[in-house]
Every structure is written in C-alpha cells, then in structure tokens.
Amino acid sequence: MEKWTPKHEAPEPLEGPVVATVTGGTILWFVLFVVQVPFYGWFDDRGHAWWIWVCLAGAGLGLIGIWFVRGRDAAIKRAAARAAEESAPDTAHP
C-alpha cells in the first residue's frame, strides 16, 4: 500500500463571523427545545422523545462553543495587536 501525499497545499481556513454563527446556532437549538417541550407526550408516545433532548444537548454544547470561540477570537486579536506593535517603527526615540 502506498502512502498518500498531497499534490498541493491546503488552502487557508476561511474566517468569518464565528462568534455570531455559533451564538445563532445555539439560540436555534434552544428555541427548538422550547418549541418541542409542550409536545413531549406526543413525541414520547411515538418513541421520539430523544429529539427534545438532542435539542437541549445542542444548546448546551453551543454554550461551550460560544465560550470557546470568544476565547479564540480574543486570542487572535491579541496576537494581531502584538504583531502590529512589534512591527511598528519606534518613534519615541529621535
């Protein structure tokens, strides 16, 4: 069996409004949970009560995701500020 080697480099990851996207997804999961709770009996009678708990799990994991992406975003901004500070010419000493 041959070892596979890539023929070209992988592209840079796309950056976008990650915090807003994860927050929106978390809100959506929570709204789906709240909308389905009144119908718990209907879901349970048909063996689909797990749908409700999946929505709650999605909201809970989304909260962890929000915490993670906010920290990641802050770290990226700190690194960019540090790089800009280091590359700026020193104008304090004539």
C-alpha positions as CSV (number, residue, x, y, z in Angstrom):
1,M,0.0,0.0,0.0
2,E,1.4,3.4,-1.0
3,K,1.5,6.3,1.3
4,W,-0.7,9.1,0.0
5,T,0.9,12.5,-0.3
6,P,-1.0,15.7,-1.2
7,K,-0.2,17.2,-4.6
8,H,-0.9,20.8,-3.4
9,E,-1.0,22.7,-0.1
10,A,-4.3,23.0,1.7
11,P,-6.0,26.4,1.4
12,E,-6.1,28.8,4.4
13,P,-9.2,28.4,6.5
14,L,-12.0,30.9,5.9
15,E,-12.5,33.3,8.7
16,G,-15.9,34.8,9.2
17,P,-18.3,35.9,12.0
18,V,-17.6,32.7,14.0
19,V,-18.9,34.0,17.3
20,A,-22.2,35.2,15.7
21,T,-22.6,31.9,13.9
22,V,-22.1,29.8,16.9
23,T,-24.4,32.0,19.0
24,G,-27.1,31.9,16.3
25,G,-26.9,28.1,16.2
26,T,-27.1,27.9,20.0
27,I,-30.2,30.1,20.1
28,L,-31.7,28.0,17.3
29,W,-31.2,24.7,19.3
30,F,-32.6,26.3,22.4
31,V,-35.7,27.6,20.5
32,L,-36.3,24.1,19.0
33,F,-36.1,22.7,22.5
34,V,-38.6,25.2,23.9
35,V,-41.0,24.7,21.0
36,Q,-41.0,20.9,21.4
37,V,-41.3,20.7,25.2
38,P,-45.2,21.2,25.1
39,F,-45.4,18.2,22.8
40,Y,-43.4,15.9,24.9
41,G,-46.3,13.4,25.3
42,W,-46.7,13.2,21.6
43,F,-43.0,12.6,21.0
44,D,-42.9,10.1,23.8
45,D,-45.9,8.1,22.5
46,R,-44.1,7.6,19.2
47,G,-40.7,6.8,20.7
48,H,-39.2,10.1,19.6
49,A,-38.7,11.9,22.9
50,W,-34.9,11.8,22.3
51,W,-35.5,14.6,19.7
52,I,-36.2,17.0,22.5
53,W,-33.1,16.0,24.5
54,V,-31.0,16.3,21.4
55,C,-32.1,20.0,21.0
56,L,-31.2,20.6,24.7
57,A,-27.8,18.9,24.2
58,G,-27.2,21.1,21.1
59,A,-28.0,24.2,23.2
60,G,-25.7,23.1,26.0
61,L,-22.8,22.2,23.7
62,G,-23.4,25.5,21.9
63,L,-22.8,27.4,25.2
64,I,-19.5,25.6,25.4
65,G,-18.8,26.5,21.8
66,I,-19.6,30.2,22.5
67,W,-17.1,30.2,25.3
68,F,-14.5,28.6,23.1
69,V,-14.9,30.8,20.1
70,R,-15.0,34.0,22.1
71,G,-11.7,33.0,23.7
72,R,-10.3,32.1,20.3
73,D,-11.4,35.4,18.8
74,A,-9.8,37.3,21.8
75,A,-6.5,35.4,21.4
76,I,-6.4,36.1,17.6
77,K,-7.0,39.9,18.3
78,R,-4.3,39.9,21.0
79,A,-1.8,38.2,18.7
80,A,-2.6,40.7,15.9
81,A,-2.2,43.6,18.2
82,R,1.1,42.3,19.5
83,A,2.4,41.7,15.9
84,A,1.3,45.2,14.9
85,E,3.0,46.7,18.0
86,E,6.3,44.8,17.3
87,S,6.3,45.8,13.6
88,A,5.6,49.5,14.2
89,P,8.6,51.7,14.0
90,D,9.9,53.1,17.2
91,T,9.1,56.9,17.1
92,A,9.6,57.6,20.8
93,H,13.4,58.0,20.4
94,P,14.5,60.6,17.9
